[in-house]
C-alpha cells in the first residue's frame, strides 16, 4: 500500500502565496513522476505541474511564472510553491505520483486533496 498525504492548503488573499506539500509513504521502491492537479467547482480536473525523478518540470500555461514544483527524493515529498495567487486558482489541489512498489508493481496514486481558496 502507498499513501499520499497533502498539506498546506487554506484561504489566502489575491496576490498572496501558499506552499503545498505531499508526502508519499508505504511500500515504495521508487517514485517516477509526481505532480499536482486541481479541480475547481463545475470543472474537470487539470494538470497544474509535474516533475520527473530527474527534476524535469512541466507547467500549465495558466500558472507558468507563478508556481514552482519541486521534490525531495530522500523524503518522497513533492512541493508546490504558489505565488501571485488569483481567485481563479481556487480549487481542490490533488497530489499524484507514479510509484514503483517494493514488489515492483507500478501504481498511480492520488492524495485526498487540499482546498485552496483565493479571495479577491
C-alpha positions as CSV (number, residue, x, y, z in Angstrom):
1,X,0.0,0.0,0.0
2,X,1.1,3.5,-0.8
3,X,-0.4,6.7,0.5
4,X,-0.1,10.4,-0.4
5,X,-0.8,12.9,2.3
6,X,-1.1,16.6,1.3
7,X,-0.9,19.6,3.5
8,X,-0.7,23.4,3.1
9,X,-4.0,24.4,1.6
10,X,-6.1,27.3,3.0
11,X,-7.5,30.7,2.5
12,X,-5.4,33.5,1.1
13,X,-6.0,36.9,-0.4
14,X,-5.3,37.5,-4.1
15,X,-1.6,38.2,-4.6
16,X,-0.6,36.1,-1.7
17,X,1.3,32.8,-1.5
18,X,0.8,29.3,-0.3
19,X,3.1,26.2,-0.3
20,X,1.6,22.8,-0.7
21,X,3.4,19.6,0.4
22,X,2.7,16.0,-0.4
23,X,4.5,13.1,1.3
24,X,4.4,9.6,0.0
25,X,4.7,6.6,2.3
26,X,4.3,2.9,2.3
27,X,5.8,0.1,0.2
28,X,7.8,2.3,-2.1
29,X,10.8,1.2,-4.1
30,X,11.0,4.3,-6.2
31,X,8.8,7.2,-7.4
32,X,8.8,8.2,-11.0
33,X,6.8,11.3,-11.9
34,X,5.0,13.4,-9.2
35,X,2.5,16.1,-9.9
36,X,-0.2,18.4,-8.8
37,X,-3.7,18.6,-10.3
38,X,-6.6,20.8,-9.4
39,X,-10.3,20.7,-9.8
40,X,-12.5,23.8,-9.5
41,X,-16.2,23.6,-8.9
42,X,-18.0,22.5,-12.0
43,X,-14.8,22.0,-13.9
44,X,-12.7,19.0,-14.9
45,X,-9.5,18.1,-13.1
46,X,-6.5,19.6,-14.8
47,X,-2.8,19.2,-14.5
48,X,-1.1,22.1,-12.7
49,X,2.5,21.0,-12.6
50,X,4.6,17.8,-12.8
51,X,8.2,16.8,-12.1
52,X,10.1,13.7,-13.0
53,X,12.5,11.8,-10.8
54,X,15.3,13.6,-12.6
55,X,13.9,17.0,-11.9
56,X,12.4,17.9,-15.3
57,X,9.3,20.0,-14.9
58,X,6.1,20.8,-16.8
59,X,3.5,23.5,-16.0
60,X,0.1,24.5,-17.2
61,X,0.2,27.8,-19.1
62,X,-2.1,29.4,-16.5
63,X,0.5,29.0,-13.7
64,X,3.8,29.5,-15.5
65,X,5.9,32.1,-13.8
66,X,3.8,32.0,-10.6
67,X,4.0,28.4,-9.4
68,X,7.1,26.2,-8.8
69,X,7.1,22.5,-8.3
70,X,10.0,20.8,-6.6
71,X,10.7,17.4,-4.9
72,X,12.8,15.9,-2.2
73,X,13.6,12.4,-3.3
74,X,15.1,11.4,0.0
75,X,11.8,12.3,1.7
76,X,9.5,11.1,-1.1
77,X,7.9,14.5,-1.0
78,X,6.7,17.0,-3.6
79,X,6.0,20.6,-3.1
80,X,4.1,23.3,-5.0
81,X,5.1,26.9,-4.2
82,X,2.2,29.1,-5.4
83,X,2.9,32.9,-5.7
84,X,0.8,35.7,-7.0
85,X,-2.4,33.7,-6.4
86,X,-5.5,34.7,-8.3
87,X,-9.2,34.0,-7.5
88,X,-9.2,31.6,-10.5
89,X,-6.6,29.4,-8.7
90,X,-9.3,28.5,-6.2
91,X,-9.7,24.7,-6.4
92,X,-9.1,21.4,-4.6
93,X,-5.5,20.5,-5.3
94,X,-4.6,16.8,-5.6
95,X,-1.2,15.2,-5.4
96,X,-0.4,12.4,-7.9
97,X,2.5,10.0,-8.1
98,X,3.6,7.1,-10.2
99,X,5.2,4.7,-7.8
100,X,7.1,1.5,-8.1
101,X,6.3,-0.6,-5.1
102,X,8.7,-3.0,-3.3
103,X,7.1,-5.8,-5.2
104,X,8.0,-4.0,-8.5
105,X,4.4,-3.1,-9.4
106,X,3.6,0.3,-11.0
107,X,0.9,2.2,-9.2
108,X,-0.7,5.6,-9.9
109,X,-1.6,7.1,-6.5
110,X,-3.7,10.1,-5.6
111,X,-3.9,12.2,-2.5
112,X,-7.1,13.1,-0.7
113,X,-7.0,16.7,-1.9
114,X,-6.4,20.0,-0.2
115,X,-8.6,23.1,-0.7
116,X,-7.0,26.3,-1.8
117,X,-9.3,29.4,-1.7
118,X,-8.1,32.7,-3.1
119,X,-10.3,35.7,-2.1
120,X,-10.4,38.8,-4.3
